[in-house]
């Protein structure tokens, strides 16, 4: 800093002209010292933006975004000049009114300034400046898809013909009838912005960083979600910095991305500085990659032995029409390798997903080759670990031998979330996706389990390449948390800090409805905050989340900032209680109403209204919860998970040491003709029941069916278990004396495609038939991971119990006797208000 008044200068009345000269000297000195270069000064543009004539789409977008927001901030419009390398070598002049130059993307000028970006990856960027220039630089590779790839959806205009063209070309390459995953490349081209979302976005990220430094925020898509300060001056920054993200892969997965994204949503996605990571994970095969082998009807018809066997039939219709593989089939293994090698060879993908089709949790294939390969004693999350991951291990080793520079990926997911027991170490080409839901980490036990799961997997993973597959889908219509304000910013911060240096990044599954006119609320009304916090922490996991939140409350909610802070913090602590506690709902509704009143009829009021509208369904839930429960109470006694062999015999010693609960006549509560009781225990992560149906007429036992999922089951004797968990109301499982089972999700309708994952067996003696049932809890995020697989719940406690009814239908001739643990007073079993309370202790 210079001395504004030199010591030798004395300003007194006797110096005359000398004093005048000294004064001029001081003024000149001050002006020299405080002179500053401006981009905008007093609302007038003093700089221009320069891009190369070879600029990529992302670099051109960066220049346009900079121009747009400088104008919004100051009213001044900066000119954009496109300059060729040849022209740049002949001139260094600017527009007459410009005193500074902003270089966006690589050009001959940035090369002259020796601004290098060769060491930057994954959207990292460099910002450097001189006396009268600043450069926003980053990697600039533009994506170019490899042929063949489809340009439209199958159901769109001309889509079927385009898909057929693609498949014909792919069949010629492979010589087989495999599906081609590159049909799904086209949605990532943005016609309006003229960019591929796969393009390197380093320069764009640098511009957004600069704008955020001026106070611009994009909390939510569109003008409603942006905050733009009003300034008259923007100084030219004095900087030389490199910014690298803490997580290379930063991908937001919009469910209906392949259907529709508004321009505002597309821009918001880019403004969050996300990264698709095509150099890490490839283009389209994030998970469930083996399905492309067996997806087409031509393959299924030609290779039936490649498909799993369930109920005596090949699984051609699994997941609607996708099919499910038999992982013991040598033919499927051969085809899977051939398909994977074709993808590596032709498309040069860096990584390919080799895990199984989605929903592969209904149980191990029932063919003789797969017999005994399941591990039910490990509970739901380990039921198929050795079966599925054993197959993955075999495929990975073969592909490593043929393509040593390539990688493959698998999932820790659903019924194969736990690491396998029979594999000590996977090959070094395998990377892993752990599916999780960090919103459940409000429970310290769930948080601990997540940390332990990562540790257990990394011990078996030489590549140490771990990705996280996350679920931010609380707004999903019909989901467990619809209408509930699921805020969890501090859990996001805690989890990302623990993953820094451990994870290579993550994919967040979001719900974007196909038809938004059917939703009573905006699907980002609540989750935009979780997403904003996450995307900022992806770049700097150590960032102060409390300071970030204070900035959000102030800028987004203005006069209602204190009220919205109170509402959001209350919801963060209590959202998981709202599905069971009417008083918590009442408090949340009151708080958001206070915020709406404080915001007034302003843009802040419109922002608060998003939350008000979103929580409207809570009023109905509150009213339902205020109706008292009327059922009995049962305690599930804790026992070791290894103590049970599910064979229907109830001959384990512990069954004799736990209390039995009796069934009564359904309408009157009187003793029935045929006595029934059940015992209940909690083993590991499963609720287990032993049911004894006394039967004086075993010779005339009425069997409705011997087939799984056959509605004829209700034409005979049957035992039903009706179950409501902390997160789902409710499930229905019916069991025939033959051992046939049908399980239903009754939350919205009769969903017969849901599978409980239950292990069930029956046994007949001379005067009774008995049932052993193991019902594995798949965790509270089971509905987010796969709504049609597993029981969405965790161990019931006295505070957060499950609710249950055990019922029996006995048919003899024209007489039908109905009994239940908790009589309903009607001729129906399905009366949730009457379900009894169950807790494990």
Secondary structure, DSSP 8 states (H G I E B T S, - for coil): ---SS-TT----TT-THHHHHHHHHHHHHHHHHH---EEEETTEE-EEEEEETT--HHHHHHHHHHHHHHHHHHS---EEEEE-HHHHHH-----TT--EEEEES--HHHHHTT---TT--TT-EEEEE-SSEEEEEE--------SS--SS-TTSTTHHHHHHHHHHHHHHHHSS----GGGGSGGGEETTTTEETTS--HHHHHHHHHHHHTT-EESSSSGGGEE----S-EE----EEEE--S-SEEEEEETTTTT---HHHHHHHHHTT-B--HHHH-SS-SS-TTHHHH-SHHHHHH-GGGB-EETTEE-SSTTTTT--B-TT-HHHHHHHHHHHHHHHHHH--SEEE----TTTTS-S--SGGGTT---GGG-GGGTTHHHHHHHHHHHHHHHHHH-TT-EEEEEEBTTB-S--SS-S---TTEEEEEEE-GGGGGSHHHHHHHHHHHHHHHTT-TT--EEEEEEE-TT-TTSTTTTS----HHHHHHHHHHHTTTEEEEEEEE---S-GGG-SS-TTTTHHHHHHHHHHHHH-TTS-HHHHHHHHHHHHHGGGHHHHHHHHHHHHHHGGGTTT-HHHHHHHHHHHHHHHHHH-SSHHHHHHHHHHHHGGGHHHHHHHHTS-----EEEEEEE-GGG---SS---SGGGGGS-EEE-EETTT----SS-EEEEEEEETTEEEEEEEEE-TTGGG-----SSTT-GGGGGS-EEEEEEE-SS-EEEEEEEETTS-EEEEE-SSS-BTT-B---EEEEEE-SSEEEEEEEEEB-BTTHHHH-TTBSB-B----SSS-EEEEEEEEEEETTEEEEEESS--SSS-S--GGG-EEEEE-
